């Protein structure tokens, strides 16, 4: 989505945001307990996807560490 804003394609950016919000809303309607657990608990858990120092760790903490110049393998 960052690419869409850089290129100035704001219609595509809006569509991507709306699609994400719609899919998230459908997930909360279909599986409310699982969606809540994932969004507010599991997404912050780095143990399920690997060590923070791994380059492929795309968790919020892993991305933060990668952007801050932390060690990567």
Secondary structure, DSSP 8 states (H G I E B T S, - for coil): -HHHHHHT-HHHHHHHHHHHHHHHHHHHHHSHHHHHHHHHTGGG-GGGT--TTSTT--SHHHHHHHHTT----
